[in-house]
C-alpha cells in the first residue's frame, strides 16, 4: 500500500481509539460508525447483536459471491483503571514513531488497517470477495465470537483463508493453546473456632484441591503432551484467586477458587476437565466421613478452542507470502482463531504490535513500522482478490 494508505490507517486508528470500548461497556457507538462507513463504501453489512442489545458484532463483504479472504478483529479493549498512564488512553497521541492509546496494539491497529483496505477494495475490480468480521467481548474469554458463531457461519461461506489480526509483530502464527476458566465452590461446616476440629473447614478443602491441581500441573509438565513451538511446551493449570471465611473466630463453611487450564491440541479440554472433576470428588470424599455434605462443586465459566494449523496448509503459505514473513510462530495468548477454524475456515493469526511488550499495559502503543507492514500485507491480500 502507499504512504497515503498508511496515513489513512493512522487517521482511522485515531477515530477507533477514541471509542471507549472496554469490555464492561457497550460497543454500539463504534459498531454504528463501522457499519455506516462500510455501507457507504458499498459493503453488504449484517449486524449481529448480543442478547442484551448492548453489544454487537458485524459481518461485511464486498465483491462478487465466492470464497474470498476473511479478515477479523475484536472491538473491545481491556480496562485502564489502576494503571499509571502518562497519556490520555482514549485519545491517540504520537511520539516519534510510536502511536499511543488503549487498543493501539490489541487490536485497533489491525481494525484501522481493515478500514484502509476496505476503502481500497471499494475502488478495485475484485474477482473474489473481501470479507470482514468485527466481534465483541474477546477480552473476557472470546465470548462474543462464540455467541456470533451460529449466525455467522452461513454468512461466511468457505473463505480460502482467515487472518485474525492479533499482535504478532507481523509474524504468521499457526497455533495457540485453548483455555477453560473455572469456578470451584468448596462446601464445609460453619462453627465456632474454639471447636474447629469438630467441623469441616471449607478452606481446608480448597487448599487440598489446590494441592491436587498443582500435582496435576507437575504431571502435565513431566509426562504430558509437548509442543516445542511454545515457550511453555506443555498444558498448564493456574489458580488465580481463593477466598473464604467471614471472621477469624468462625470456621468457614464456604470457600471459592478461580482457576484455569490452557491446553495443547494433544490434551483435549474435556479430558483435562474430566481429570479435574475426579480430583474434586476425591478431595471431597476425604471429608465426607466427618461431614456428608462436604463438596467441591465445579462450574466452567468460559472457554475457547485452541488453534493448531499445519505449517504446510495452503492458507499458511498464502499468509506467509502476504506478510513477507518466512518463519511461522505460535503464541502464548488466546485468540478467536480457533472458533473460525472450528467453522471450517483455515485461519492464522497475524497483526501489528507486540503483545508481550505492549498489550494490556499502561501507555500501550504501536509502531508506525508495524502499521505500515500490516498495510502492505493487506495490500497483497487485495492484489490476490483482484488477480
N, C-alpha and C positions, 0 to 999 in steps of 0.2 A: 504494500500500500504506500501511498505517497505521504509526504510531510503534512499535506493538508488533512489526510485521514487521521494522522497521529494527533494533530491539533484538535480535530473533531472529537476524537476519543477523550482527550483531556476535558474538552467542553462538556461532553456527556457525563464524564466522571464527576465533575463539579456539581452537576444537577442531581445525580444519583446520591452522592454523599450527603447532599442537603436534605434528603428524606430520612427522618429518624425511624428506621425500621428495625429497632431492637425486637427480638422475637416475642417479648411480652406485649408488644403493641401491634396495632393494625398496620398492614402494609398497603391498604387500599388506595391511599393517595398516590403512592409510587406506581401501583398497578394501573391506576387510571391514566397516569402520564404515559406509561409504556404502551398501553392499549391504544390511546389516541394517536401517539406518534407512529406506531406500526400500521394502523389503519390508514393514516394519511399517506403512508408510503406504498400502499397497495397490498399489504399483507392481509391474508384471511386469518382473523383472530378469534379465538374462543377463550372466554374467561371460565375458570374452574374454581368456584368459591368453596370454602370450607363450610361445615355445618353451622358454625356460629354466625356466619355472614361478616365476620371481622377480618378475615384473611382471604386471599385468592391467589391462584396461580394463573398463568397464561400459556396457551399454545398458539403459535403463529407460524404461517408458512407463506412463501411466495414462489412463484414459478409454476411450471406445469405439474400435473399429478405425476407421482413416481416415487422412487425410493429416496433419493436425495441424501443430504447430510444434516444431522441434528446437532445443534449447539445448546448447552443447558447451563443454567446457573441459578443460585438461590438469592432471593431479595433480602433476607433477614440478616442481621448482624448481632454480635454479642454486646452486652451492656458496657457502659463506660464508668458506671458508678464504682467508687473505691479505687480507681486508677488515677495516677498522677499525670494528667495530660497538661502539656505546656502550650497546646494549640487548641482551637475550637474543634471538637471531634466531628461535628456535623456541618463543617464548612471547609471546603478544600483549600489548603494552603500549600504554597510551593517554597522550597528552599533548595537552591541549586538544582540538581537533577532528581529531587525527590518530591513526591506529592503526598501530603499528609491528610489524614481524615479516617474516621471509622469506616471500615469496609474497603479501603483502597486496595488492600491485598486480598481480603477474604469477604466477598469476592466481587465487589462492584467494579473493579478494574476490568474484569472479564466481561461483565454486563455492558460496560461502556463500549468495549470493543465490539460486542454483539450489535449494539445500536449502530456503530460506524459501518460495519459490514452490511447491516440491513439497508442503510442508505445507499451503499454501493450496489447492492443487489437490485434495488428498485430501478436502477439505470442500466442493468445488464440484460442480455438476452440469455436467460437461463435455460439449459436443456434438462435440468433436474431441479427439484425444489430445494430451497433452503428452509430448514425447519428450526424453530426456536422454542425453548421451554424456559419459563421463569417460575420458580417454585417459592415456597414459604416454609418457615419452621424447620429449616435444615439444622440450625444450630442447637436445637433441642432434641436431636436424635433422628434426623431425616424423616420427621413425622409428615411434613406436608406432601412430599413427593409420593409417599406411600398412600396417603389419602387421595391423591390425584390419580393414582395408577389405573384404576378401573375405567375412569372416563378418558384418560389419556391414551390408553392402549389402542383403541380404534382410530384415534386421530393420527397417531404416529405413523402407522403403516409399518414398513420394514426398511428404515434408513440403512444405508451402507455402513455408516459409522456414526457414533455419537462422541462428541468431545464435551466432557464436564470440566468447566474451566476453573477448578480449584487451583490455588497457587502451588506450582511445582517448579518454579524458576524456569518455566517453559521446557522442561523435560517431559517426555511422554511416560506416564505412569500406567502400568498394566495390572497393578494389584494393590489391594489393601485388605486388612482384616475386617471381618464382620464383628458386630458388637451387640450385646444384650445387657441392659441395665435392669437391676432387680431391687426389690424391697423385701426384707425379711423382718417379720414381727415375731419376737420371742415371747412366749407366754409362761409366766410363773405365778407365784402366790404373793399377795400382799401380807405384811405382818410387821410387828414391832422389831426393831433391830436388836433389842436386848435378847430376843428369842430367835435370832436369824437362823441358827442351824435347824430349826424346826420347819423352815419354809424353803421353797424352791425360788431362788433369786433369778429373775429373768436376765439380768446382766451376766450371770454365770453361763446360762445357755448361749447368750450372744457371744461371749468370749470363747466358749468351746467351738461354736460354729465358725468363728473367725480362724481359730487354730486349724480346723478342718479345711477351710478354704486355702490357708497358707500351705498346708500339706499337699493339697491338690495342685497348687502352683508349682511346688517343688517337683511333683511327679511329671507335670507337663514339661518342665524345664529339662529334667533328666531323661525321661523316657518317651515324651510325646513327639508328635509330628514336628518337623522342622522345615523352614524355608529360608535359605541363605539370602534371599532377596531383601529381607527385612533386617533392620538394625537389631531388633529383638526377634530372633528367628523362631519363636515358639508362641503358642497361645498363652494369654495372660489372664490372671484373676486379680482384681483390685477391690479392696474395701475402702470406700471414701468417707463414710460417716457412720458413727454409732452414737445413739442417745438412749437414755433410760433413767428411770428413777425420778422421785419427786423431792425427797428430803433425805438427809443422811440417816435419820433415825427410823426410816421406813424401808422394808425390804421391797425392791421393785417388782411389780407384777407384770410389767411390760418393758420391752426394750426393742429398739428398731435399728436395723442396719441398712445402708445403701451400698450395693456392690455391683460390679460389672465383670463380664469377661469379654475379651477380644480374641477372636478365634481365626486360625488359619482355615483355608478351604478344606484341608485334610482332617480338621477337627470340626465336624458338623455341629451347629448350635444345639440341636436337640439332644445329641449325645452328651454334650457337656451339661446341658440343663438336667438331663436325667441323672447324671452322676451327682450333681449338686443337690437334687431332691433327695437322693439316697443318703447323702451326708446329713442333710437337715433332719431327716427322720431318725437316723442313728443317734444324733445328739439328743433329740427329744426323748427317745426311748430310754436313755440312761436315767432320766429324771422321773419317769412315769411311776416306778415303784413307790416313790415318795409323794408324787402328785400326779394323778391320772390325767389332769388337764394340761400337762406340760406339752408345749408345741413350738415348732419353728415353722411359721407359715410364710410361704414364698409367693411373691407376685411379680411377674415380669412387667416392667414399666414401659420400656421402649426397646426396640431392636431394629437393626437394619442389616442387610446382607453384605458380605464382602464382595470383592472383585478379584477375579483370577483369570485374566486373559492370556492366551497363548501368545508368546512373542512372535510366532510365525503367522498369526492371523492377518488377513488382508487389511483389516481396519487398522491394525497396529502399523503395518507398513505404510499405509496412507498417512497416518498421523505423524509418523517419524519424518516422512518427506515434507509434509506441510510445515512442521515445526522446525525443520532443519536441525533435528536432534537425533544423533545416531544411537547413543546408549539409551536403553529404557531403564525405568526405576520402579520401585514400589514404595508407597508412602505409609507412614505410621498412622495418620489420621483417617477417619472415615469420610465417605462421600456418598452422594446419591447414585454413583455409577453402577453399583450392584443392583439397584432397582431397575435401571434401564436394561442392564444385561439380563435380568430376570424376565423382562418383557420381550426378549429375543433380539435386542439391538446390540451389536458389537460396540463396546464402549471403552474409551480410555479417559484418563484424567490428564489435563494439560492446561496450565494457565499462568498468568503473570504474578510475580511476587514469590516470597519465600516464607512458607508457613512458620517454620521453626524460628526465624528471626523477627518476623513482623506480625504474624497472625495473633489476634486476641490480646495484643499488648497496647499499653498507652503510646500515644504518638505513632500509631500504625501508619505505615507509608508504603508506597510502591515506587520503584524507579522508572523514570521515563524510558530507559532502555528496555525494561521488561514490557511496558505497554507497546513500544514500537515492535518488539519481537512478536507480540501477540497479534498486532495488526498485520504483520507480514504473514503469519500463519493463516489468519482468516482470509487474507487476500488470496493465498494459494487455494484455500477451500473454494472461494468464489470462482477462481480460474477453472478449477476442476468441474464445478457445476455448469460452467459456461462452455466447456470444451465439446 
